[in-house]
Amino acid sequence: MPANYAFTIWGIIYGLGVVYSGAQFFSTRVSPLLQRIFLPASCLFLLSTVWLLFARFGPFWGTVPTILAMLGLAVYALLAVSPDDDESRAFADWLALPLFGLYAGWLTIAVFANFTEIAVDLGFPFWGLSLPAWTMLALATGTVLAACVASASRGNASYAAAIVWALIAIAVANSRECRWTIVTVSLVGAAIVTGWTYAARRRAARLPAAAA
């Protein structure tokens, strides 16, 4: 689990979500971008409420399939944000991309933490791995998944920022317990995602020039 301070990211995500909902409600025209992300975004916000209900009232294992579905929807919404015209571009750059980038990035790491916490409570054997070994495997898998999404999103900075924020918070939490191997894996993962995102952004920037 990450250090407690990391969960303050939800304040930013929910704040952006409120602004996004207002933009949808008060929009004076039907934007192709808004149409494209309306359904996945609506389902994502609905499932976040379902997750909170499972976490509060149970069954707690219900949080696992819920957060997996949330991750899929957040990534889909992030990748679907590609403005069709100049009128959509400001909305995408200043609201949709930061919102779904942060949401998808945080969920990329949170899904593994959620599964691990529930599995420990249920006595799951982690396929014979010790909890530290499983944690390192989960962090490595999360890093690979994050790199794939970073590439697909052309190096979305908000997505990478949420990943790095979560991984550093995991390093901070485990440093308090002197779990230095997990700290190292977390920081290496953060460095890999940062470098991969930078490379993806550079590749994306060269595409228009190559097309021209």
Secondary structure, DSSP 4 states (H G I P E B T S, - for coil): ---GGGGGHHHHHHHHHHHHHHHHHH-SS--HHHHHHHHHHHHHHHHHHHHHHHHHHS-GGGHHHHHHHHHHHHHHHHHH---SSHHHHHHIIIIIHHHHHHHHHHHHHHHHHHHHHHHHHHT--GGG--HHHHHHHHHHHHHHHHHHHHHHTTS-HHHHHHHHHHHHHHHHHHHTTT-HHHHHHHHHHHHHHHHHHHHHHHHHHHHHHHH-
